[in-house]
Amino acid sequence: MGRSHDPCWVVYPTQSSIVAHGKKLALPNGTLVDRGETLTEGYTAANGTQYLQHINFPYNFSDVLLIASEHQGSNKIEPVLTYTANSTNATYDPTSQPIGRTNIITTTNNGLSPEMFPEYVDNLNYYYGAAAQPGFNARFIVAYDNIRAPYWPTSNTNFGGQFGASNNGDFTGTIYRLLGGVVLKQKVGGPAYAGYEASAFILPNATRDNRVIGPGDENLLGPDGVPARFFLVPVRPGSTYQVGATFTPVLQIDPILPCNVTFTLTAPDNTTLVATGTGDQYGYFSSTAKWPLNQAGVWTYTINATWQGYKGRVPGLPDSGGWIYVIENGTPPGAGLTLTMPYEQAFSPTLGLNVTGQTSASKVYYAAIIPGAVLEQGILPVTNGTFQYTFDPQKIAKMIDTYDILNLVNGKPEIGRTVHLTFFSEEHTADGTIYHSFVRVVLRGTTAVYVKER
């Protein structure tokens, strides 16, 4: 995974003596540019010959890499960083362009290997490179010049078998936040630090135009297949709090754009709270408003985020907004919402999972989310104290492109993704006392884990 000297991330000043970069993009004629189109993608020919395309993190902070996932392992992302001095207009050094190369070099005072003889290191220079998608970290390295094979394919990879990863790799609509930092600890001069962020979006197979664009330059596909100029990650529907907790509106914004945000939160008694602001230079919105959740029940949030007339989206979120749940403090006076299922059970990737529960409520609220997208949100009827919910992988796969249910290598049904199901109700005791209850079921691939929380 790279060479590791330091267990932490880079904390860097906003005004640094250096600037962190990715690498330039090579056009078909060999020209190196900050942004542009390759007019091709990696693929495997009918005769089995593999034509690979490796593309590095974009050169500029906040730019966007668009790369195909053709499900043959031929398109690869390289997470190597370079740097420039902030006070110079030096031209790009093409010797840093090959795979694994960079101008960030650790040296020893006698030419011996830094790995074998760290006691002789006189210039300790290195970078961090990471790529996070909702649910897990796809790649992480700590390295300097000449690292071998730092890239990863966008398909036919299980990302180390992490929970939430599919054996198929990435699908159209996968959104990456590309992260990194540069550390220079030179023998001459003080240390210098710089940070890096950008985005990557996965294109469909046979797009044949891997490219790097500026943030907001074009519409992009999200996990639910609906295009937008930018996408938002808010608090997930189904999140549960206790009365008295403080709620702060926050968003992640991809690509990184200074969009204008209006975040509205409506309490169970219809009291409305509104926060406004602008996304920051790092792709986040965090409101200065901090609201006490002072009522038990269902709270509803809506988000209106715009940039130059374009509206951002939360993939899969209903127009009516997302629900968060608030419960009373202390020990509940009754048994609350319960499910008739074991702590852990397997389910079929084709038939899905049937969930049956008991409640004293007249209805049950539910939310189903996959990291990066809302799958479902709704109300279940209760009949004679019983409710039922069916999780249908076939239906979900048609709604959300990143929820895949078939191994594309062997053709067999298979699920690797993680789903969170949350159920919430207003319960009643025999003497009329009202309280609230919730349970959670986590689907790890085809294993359902039931957690009774309140």
C-alpha positions, -999 to +999 in steps of 0.1 A: +000+000+000+030+023+001+057+034+025+045+046+059+064+070+081+036+088+099+003+074+112-016+107+109-030+130+083-016+164+073-027+194+092-017+223+070-020+261+071-043+278+047-014+300+036+015+275+028+048+279+010+039+249-012+008+238-032-003+202-035-012+189-070-021+157-087-007+152-122-015+165-156-037+147-180-021+132-212-041+140-243-041+115-273-014+136-290+008+134-258+002+170-247-001+174-209-030+196-197-047+205-165-081+196-180-091+178-212-105+148-229-087+116-237-114+105-262-109+069-252-110+046-222-094+014-211-108-018-226-101-054-234-103-063-271-122-094-284-089-112-289-081-107-251-055-079-256-059-054-228-056-017-235-051+000-201-057+036-192-042+050-160-053+085-150-039+103-120-057+125-095-064+158-112-037+183-112-058+211-097-075+212-063-113+207-067-112+194-103-131+164-114-119+131-129-145+113-150-134+077-157-152+046-169-158+013-152-160-012-180-159-043-157-127-057-172-102-039-149-087-018-177-094+017-163-072+026-133-069+057-110-035+067-097-035+086-063+000+101-066+006+138-056+031+163-067+038+199-054+050+233-065+064+262-046+038+288-039+060+317-048+072+305-083+057+300-117+077+269-125+066+248-154+053+213-149+081+187-148+071+158-172+095+135-154+068+132-127+043+120-152+050+082-154+031+059-130+044+061-095+067+090-101+066+124-083+088+153-074+083+144-037+115+126-028+129+113+004+167+111+005+196+099+027+229+117+033+249+088+019+226+075-009+215+044+009+179+032+008+157+053+032+136+021+039+166+001+049+186+029+066+161+054+080+188+067+104+205+084+074+174+102+061+181+140+057+151+150+036+119+133+047+094+142+021+062+122+014+026+125+005-007+109+015-032+098-012-066+085-005-099+080-023-131+077-002-165+067-016-196+065+006-193+035+028-156+028+026-121+039+017-111+025-017-074+034-016-049+048+009-011+052+005+017+070+022+046+073-003+072+093-021+089+090-055+089+058-075+062+038-057+052+006-075+017+002-088-001+027-066-033+027-088-065+007-084-089-005-111-124+009-111-138-026-118-131-063-110-119-054-075-134-060-041-114-032-024-098-056+001-130-073+010-143-043+030-179-043+043-199-024+016-176-034-013-188-053-043-167-078-062-176-059-093-158-028-082-174+005-091-206+012-110-219+042-129-228+070-104-201+062-078-188+094-063-153+097-049-138+123-027-101+124-036-079+134-006-043+139+001-015+160+016+021+168+010+048+169+037+082+183+032+108+180+060+139+194+043+174+195+057+175+231+047+146+253+056+116+245+079+089+220+072+061+227+047+027+212+044-001+213+018-035+197+014-054+184-016-090+176-025-108+168-057-136+145-069-141+116-092-172+102-109-176+068-125-188+068-161-207+040-179-189+014-199-182+024-235-184+062-228-149+063-244-140+097-230-122+096-197-115+132-189-108+159-163-131+188-160-136+218-137-162+216-109-196+224-123-186+222-160-212+196-169-240+174-156-228+143-138-246+110-130-253+101-094-261+067-078-298+069-088-290+078-124-304+113-122-280+139-135-270+171-116-241+196-116-234+187-080-245+163-053-250+166-015-245+142+014-266+153+044-275+136+077-290+103+066-327+096+069-334+073+098-308+089+120-320+089+156-314+113+184-326+118+220-346+148+232-322+176+240-296+167+215-282+195+194-286+194+156-263+213+133-270+213+095-240+199+076-235+188+040-207+174+019-207+188-017-193+170-047-179+184-069-165+211-046-186+242-054-195+273-034-233+266-037-259+286-018-276+264+008-310+267+025-315+240+051-350+237+066-359+215+096-395+211+106-404+198+141-433+174+149-454+204+159-446+221+126-422+246+140-398+255+112-361+263+116-341+276+087-303+279+081-286+295+052-250+297+040-225+289+013-203+258+007-167+264+017-135+259-003-132+223+009-166+211-003-186+213+029-214+234+044-216+236+082-242+260+096-235+283+125-271+274+136-273+248+164-308+237+171-320+217+202-342+188+193-367+195+220-396+173+208-399+135+204-412+123+171-404+126+134-385+157+122-383+165+085-355+183+067-354+197+032-324+211+013-323+237-014-288+242-028-281+261-059-250+272-079-252+295-109-288+285-114-282+247-111-297+228-083-279+202-063-293+168-054-293+142-026-295+110-046-328+092-039-341+118-014-378+124-018-389+160-027-408+160+006-375+157+024-357+133+048-369+121+082-348+120+114-362+105+146-361+118+181-369+097+212-373+104+248-345+102+273-344+075+300-358+039+301-389+034+279-421+025+299-429-004+276-414-031+253-415-008+223-411-017+187-398-053+182-390-075+152-396-112+149-362-121+136-330-134+151-299-112+159-284-124+126-298-142+096-290-148+059-314-139+031-316-146-006-301-120-030-330-128-053-359-132-029-348-105-005-358-101+032-392-101+049-393-081+082-422-086+105-426-066+137-449-059+167-460-025+179-487-007+198-486+022+173-510+028+144-482+031+119-445+026+116-421+050+098-391+035+080-360+046+061-336+025+040-303+040+029-272+028+012-241+049+018-244+077-007-281+073-016-316+071-001-333+038-011-367+042+004-386+062+030-422+057+040-450+046+064-460+010+071-496+002+081-502-017+113-528-044+116-537-060+149-503-048+163-483-063+134-465-046+105-444-060+076-417-047+054-401-064+024-366-055+012-365-064-025-329-064-039-343-066-075-364-035-071-336-016-053-310-025-081-334-010-107-336+023-086-299+027-076-272+019-101-246+014-074-265-014-057-255-044-077-269-078-072-251-100-097-214-111-099-204-100-134-176-126-136-194-157-127-230-146-134-243-157-100-265-136-077-244-118-052-247-087-030-217-069-013-233-036-005-244-024+030-279-011+037-293+005+069-330+000+077-345+020+105-380+016+119-396+042+142-430+044+160-451+062+185-459+036+211-487+036+237-488+018+271-520+004+286-525+035+307-522+058+277-485+069+282-470+078+248-433+072+240-412+066+209-392+035+199-369+025+171-350-005+158-323-009+132-314-037+108-281-036+090-278-056+058-242-065+051-244-081+017-269-110+023-266-110+061-292-091+082-281-080+117-310-069+139-302-043+166-329-036+192-320-001+205-352+014+221 
